[in-house]
Amino acid sequence: MKPLVHLIRPENFEEQVILGKVPFLLLCMPHSEGFSKQLEVIEAIAEKYQKELKVGVLAEESIELFKKRLRIIGSPTFLLLAEGIEVNRILGVVDKKTLTDLIDKILSAYR
């Protein structure tokens, strides 16, 4: 995982996701088949938006803990949060263009 993508666990969730000054894109997905492709997508997003968006992946051992808290019902789930509040989500596999379009739309409100 590239340095611009943060590994999110219970002990750093508040600091990284809730208290952050910029919106946060969080990937919630078991690290099994298909994970590497989705990781590539969010790594590209992290590079493209590094000044206006933080990006993270839930640690695999923390997914079950966060499922109820974040209302995760399927995999993969991409959550876009601002100041800890969910502003949008995508359920299912995405490509870079789909995620970029969503992020551009959301970030335009913060620019």
MARFIVEX-348508 format. One record per atom (N, C-alpha, C, O): x, y, z. Coordinates in steps of 0.05 Angstrom, whole numbers, plus 5000, padded with zeros to 4 digits. Example, Ala and Ser with C-alpha at 12.3 -4.5 7.8 and 13.67 -1.06 7.14 Angstrom:
% MARFIVEX-348508
526448865156
524649105156
526449345156
528549345169
525749555142
527349795143
525850015157
526850235161
***
This chain:
% MARFIVEX-348508
501749775000
500050005000
501850255000
503750275015
501150444983
502750684980
502350865005
500250855018
504351035011
504251195036
501851395037
501051465059
500751475014
498451655015
495851525023
493851655028
495951255025
493551105033
493951015062
495850865068
492151105079
492451055108
490950795115
488750745106
492150635132
490850395143
489350475167
490450575187
486650435167
484950535188
484150305206
483150095198
484650355232
483950175254
482350325274
482250565273
481150185294
479650325315
481250545329
480150755336
483750495333
485350685349
486150935333
486951135346
485950935307
486551185292
484151295276
484451485262
481851165278
479551245263
478751535269
478351695250
478451605294
477651875301
479652085291
478852285278
482152045296
484152235287
484252265257
484352495247
484352045243
484652055213
482052135199
482152295180
479852015207
477352045192
475552265202
474552435187
475052275228
473152455239
474252735243
472952935237
476752755253
477853015260
479453145237
480453365240
479653005215
481153105192
479853365181
477453405182
481553535170
480653795159
479653775130
478353955120
480253545117
479353505089
477653255088
477853085105
475953235067
474352995064
476052745063
478452755057
474852515070
476252265072
474752045056
472352015059
476251905039
475151685024
476151425037
478551385040
474251255045
474951015060
473950775045
471550755038
475750585039
475050335026
474650125048
476450075064
472349995047
471649785066
471349525050
469249495036
473349355051
473349115034
475248915046
477548985053
474348655048
476348445056
478648445036
478248495012
480948385046
483348385030
483748115016
485747975019
481648045000
481747794986
481547844956
482548054946
480447664941
480247684912
478947954904
476848024915
480148094886
479148354877
480148594893
479948814883
481248544916
482248764933
484448924919
484449164920
486348784907
488648914895
487749114873
488949324870
485749044857
484749224836
483449474848
483949694838
481949434869
480649674882
482749844896
482450084898
484749714907
486949864920
488450034899
489150264905
488849924876
490150084854
488550334848
489650544844
485850304847
484150534841
484350744863
484650984857
484250664888
484350874909
487250984912
487551214921
489250834905
491950944906
492251164884
493451374889
491051124861
491051324840
489451574849
490251794844
487251524863
485651754873
487251904894
487252144895
488651764912
490251884933
492352064921
492852284931
493651974899
495652134886
494452384873
495452604875
492252344859
490952564844
489952784863
490153024856
488752704885
487452904903
488952944930
487753024949
491552894930
492952894956
492753144972
493153134996
492253374960
492053624975
489253684985
488853855002
487153544974
484453614982
482853374992
480453404997
484053134993
482652895002
484652705015
486852665005
483752585037
485352365049
484052105041
481552095037
485651905038
484651645029
485551425049
487851435058
483751235055
484551025073
483150765066
481150755051
484150555078
483050285076
482650175104
484350205121
480250065109
479849935135
481749695138
481849525120
483149675160
484749435166
482849195165
480649205177
483748985153
481948745150
480948645176
478548575178
482548645197
481648545223
479648735236
478448655257
479248975226
477449165237
474749185222
472949325232
474549055200
472149075184
469648995199
467649145199
469648775212
467248675227
466448885249
464148925253
468448995262
467949195283
466549445271
464749555284
467249525247
466149765236
463649725219
462249915212
462949475213
460649415196
458049555207
456649685191
457449515232
455049635243
455249935246
453450085239
457550025255
457950315259
457650475233
456550695233
458650365212
458650505186
456450405167
456250495144
454750225177
452550105161
453549985135
452450045113
455649825137
456749695114
455149435109
455049255126
453949415085
452249185079
453349015057
452248805051
455449105044
456548955022
459449035017
460449215030
460648904998
463448944993
464048954963
462948784948
465649134955
466849354970
464849584974
463049624959
465349734996
463949975001
465950205002
467950185017
465450414987
467050654988
465450865002
463250934993
466550975024
465151185038
466651445035
469151455037
465251655029
466351925028
465252075051
462852125053
467052155070
466252295094
467552575095
469752615086
466052755107
467153025112
466653085142
464353085151
468753145156
468553195185
467152965199
465553015218
467552725190
466452495203
463652425195
462452225204
462452585177
459652545168
459752435140
461052545122
458252225135
458052105109
456652295090
454452385095
457952355067
456752525047
455952365022
454252455006
457152125019
456351954997
457651685000
459551655016
456651484986
457851214986
457251084960
455351134946
459050894953
458650724930
458950434940
460850374954
457050274933
457149984939
457749834914
456249854894
459949684914
460649534891
463349614879
464449824886
464349454860
466849504847
466649754830
464649804816
468749924831
468750174816
471350194800
473350064806
471250364780
473750434765
474550714773
473050854787
476850794764
477951064771
476051284762
475651474777
474951264738
473251474727
470751514744
470051744750
469451304751
467051314768
467651454794
466151624803
469751374807
470551484833
471351774830
470751944846
472851834809
473752114803
471252294799
471252514810
469352204784
466952364779
465452434805
464652654809
465152234822
463852274848
465452474865
464352654877
468052434867
469752604883
469752894873
469653074889
469952924847
469853194836
467353344844
467353574851
465153194842
462453314849
462453394878
461553614885
463353224896
463353274925
465353494932
464653684947
467753484921
469853674928
469153954918
470054154930
467553974897
466854244887
465454404909
465654654908
464154274927
462754414949
464754514970
464154684986
467154404970
469154474990
471354654980
473054754995
471254714954
473354884942
472655174945
474155344935
***
